[in-house]
Amino acid sequence: MKEKDGNFKIIAKEDYAGIRTTKDKVYEFKDGYTRWDGGIKSYCHYEDFEEFIKHNPGVANLFTKSTPPTELTTITIYNTPGSPKVSAVMRRGDTVIKSAKAICNPSDVFDYDKGLELSVKRLFGWEEVTKPTVPTAKEVVVVKRPAKVGEWIKVEESDFKENKYIVGGIYKVLYIEDDGRPIITEDNDVFGVVTEKYIVLENYQPSAPDTTVKFVKAKVGDRIKIVKVRKGSHSPKVSNGDTDYISRIDYESVRGKDGNWFYDKDEEYIIL
C-alpha cells in the first residue's frame, strides 16, 4: 500500500553531489518535503515514494524506499518468588498479543519448570486435551446352560415351521417355563417356547436396528415373520413374532394362508 499525505522515507544508495545525499542515509519526507545534506530543502512536493521516482527518473536508481523495521515478537516469562503462578506473555513490539498462565494446585508442590512448560504450551495452544476413556464392550461368552430371564439366546435347532424362532436367530428370554424352558414371546403361544437346542450369549447386547433396511414385498410361497403389527385389527389376531406363508398378492398387499391381508405401506413383516 502506498504511503499518502507526503509522509515517507527514502534511502540513498550512493553518494550524489547533485542534490547532496550520502550513501545509506535515510531522508524523511514530511508533508511532501525533505531536507538534503546541508539542510537544503527539497524543491518539489511529493505525496509518496512512487511520485518522487516518477518526477525524478534520472536519479531513480540512486534511491530506495525505506520500510519500517519488522517488529520483533517476544515471549516473556513471569513468576514472582513465592507465587504459585507462572505466566507467559507474547508481545509484538510493545503490544501484548496474548498471554497464558499455569497455577499450581494447592495440594501439589510448586514446580517452576512444570509451570513454565504448561504456560508456554497454553500460549501456543499445544496443551494436550485429555479425551474421556470410552469403556470397551464386554466380550460375548457363549455357554451351554439353562437360560435366565433377560438373557439372550441363539437357537441351534428348530424342528417345527410354526415355531416363533428360527435356526441362528437371537432372542431375549422374557419368561421361564416351570420346567426351565425359555419363552421368547409376550403371549402364551406354545410356539414361543424354545424346546430345541440353544446356547446362551453372556454379555450380549443387541445392536441398534438398521433403519436403512428397505422393505421387501413377499411373493407367493414366501414365509414371513410379523415384526410390526399395524394399528387396527387383524382377523384372526396377529402378534409380533407370528409367522405365515403367502398365498396371494396384489398391487398393494399380500395375503397369508390364515386369511390376513398385510399392506405394503404398513411394512408389518420380514421375509424368512
N, C-alpha and C positions, 0 to 999 in steps of 0.2 A: 504494500500500500504506500502511496506517495505521501510524503510529509507536505503539509499545506501551511499557508499564512507566513511563508518566508522564514520558518524556523527549522534549520537543518545544519548538518556539519559535513565538511569535506576534508580529505587528507591529501596533502601534496606528495606526489610520488617522486618528484625530483626538485632540486633547487631550480628556481626560474626567476631570472633577474627582471623579466618583462613586467611582472606585477608584484615582484618581491615576495617570493614564497620560499620556504625552507623544507627540504625533504623530510617526510614523515611527520610534519607538523599539522595539527588539526586546526582548521579555521571554522569558526562558528558563525553562521548567519542568524541574525535576529531581526525580525520584521523585514526580511528581504535583503539586508546588507551585512557585510563583514568588514573587518579591518585587516589588511595585509601587513607584512613586516613593516616596521617603522610607523605604525598607526595610520597608514593610508587607508581611507575608507573606500570601499568598492564603489564604482561609479553607477552601476545599474541595480535595479531592484529585481530579485528573483524569488519566486514562490517556493521552488524546490530544486533539488539537485538536477533533475531532468531538464528543467528550464535553463539552469545555468550552463549545462553542456550544450543545449540547443543553440544558445546565443554566443557560445564561445567554442566553436568546433575546432579551432586551431590549437587549443590547449586541452582538449578533451582527454588526451592520453596522459596528461600530467596530473590528473586528479581522480580520486575515487570517493565514493560515498562512505561516510563514517557511520557505522551502525553501532547502536549501544551495546556494550558488552553483555554477554549472556549472564543472567543472574544465577549464582550457584545455589543448588539445592542442598541443604544441610540437615542433619539429624542430630539433635542434642538430647542427651540422657540426663534426667534429673532424679536425685534421691537425697533427701535431707537426712543426715545422720539420726538414727533412732526411729525414722519413719518406716512403716511397712509398705510404702508405695514407691514404685519405680515408674517414671513417666518417660515417654519418647515423643519428641516434638519435631515435626518436619517443617522447615521454612524454605521459601524461595526468596532469596534476598533477605529482607526484613519481615516479609509477610508469612504468617503462620498458615500452612496449608492444611494440616491435620495433626491430630495427636492421639495417643493411646496410653493406657496405663495398666499396671498389674498391681493388685493389692493382696498382700499376704493374708491368708485366713488366720484369724486369731488363735485357732487351735494348732497352727503349724509354726515351725521355726523359720524365721525370715532368712531367705537365701537371695542375696543380691543378684548373683549370676542367673538364677532362675527367673527373677523378676525382670531382668534385662532381656532375657530371651523371649519371655511372654509379651512384654510391651512392644518389642520390635516386630514380632510376628503379627500382633494385632494391628500394628501401624500399617503393615503391608498386606494384611488380610491373609496371612499364611497360617493362622492358627487352625489346627485340625478340629473338625467338628465330630464329636463322638456320636456315632449312629446308634440308635437303640438296638439291642440284640433281639433278633426275631427268633422266638423259640421254634425249634425244629419239630416236625410232627413225629410222633412215636411210630416205630416200625410195626407194621401189621404182623401179628403172630398167628399162624394157622395151627389150630389144635383140634383133635377129635375128642369131644366130650359132650355131655348134655348141655344145651344152651340155657342161658338165663334171660329173663325179661330185660329188654333194652339192648341186648347184644345183636350183632349182625352175623348171619349165617350164609353160607354158599351151598346151594343144593348140588349134590353129585348124582342123584338118581331121581327120575320121575316116571313112574310106570303108567300113569293114567292121564289121558288127554284132558280130562275135566279138572285136573289139579290147577290150583291158582299159582303154581310155581313151575319153573322150567329148569332143566339142567344148566348149570352155570349161572343161574340167577342169584342175586344177592338180596337178602330180605332182612328186615328188622323184626325181631321176635317181640310180639305185642303181649302174648299171654302164654301160659304153660298149662297143658292138659294135666289132669290128675295123674296120668301115667308118665308124665315128663316130656311128652312130645310138644314141640314148639308150634304156636299158632301165629300166622303172619297176616291175617285179615281181621278187620274190625268186627265183621258179622260172625254168625255162628255156623258159617258154611263148612261142612265137613271137609271140603277140598282145600280149605285154607290151613288144614293141619298137616304139617310135614311129617309124613310117615316113612319116607325113604331116607337114604343116607345123606348126611350133610356134614359140613365142617364149620367150626366156629372161627370167626375172624376177630381176634382180640385187637383192640386199639383201632379198629377200622372206623373211618369217618367218611361218609359219602361225599363226593364232590358236588358242587353246585350243579343243578340241572343245566344242560346245554340248551339255552334258549334260541340258539341259531338253527337247531334241527328243524327242517321243514316237514310239514305234514305230508304223508304219502297216502293216497287213496287205495283202499284194498280192492282186490279183484275177486271174482267168484272162485271159491275154494280156499282163499286165504284164511288163516287162523288169526284172529285179532284178540287183543287184550285191552280192556277198558281201563283208561288211566285218568279220565276227567269226565265225570258224569255231568251232562248239561243240566241247566236249570229246567224244571218242568218234570215230566214223568215219562217213564218207560213202562211198557206193559208187555211181558212181565217185568218186574223190578230188576234194575241193573245196579251193581255196585263196582267200585274201583277194584280191579284185580280179576273181575269176571272175564272169561274167555268165550269165544263164539266162532263159528265158521260162517263165511259169507256165502249166501245162496243166490243173491240177486243184487244188481247195481243199476242205478240210473244216473242222470246228469248231475244230481246234487246230493246223492246219498247212497248208502249201501244197506242191505238187509241181512240180518243174521238168521240162522236156522230157527231160532226161537221166536222169530216174527218181529223183532225190534228193528226200527229204522235208525241209522246213525248218519246224521247230516254232515257233509264235508265242512261246513262253516263252523261246526262245533268242535271238530278235531278231538273226538272223545276217545279214540283208540290208537294203538300202535299195532303194526303187523309183526307177528311172531315168526 
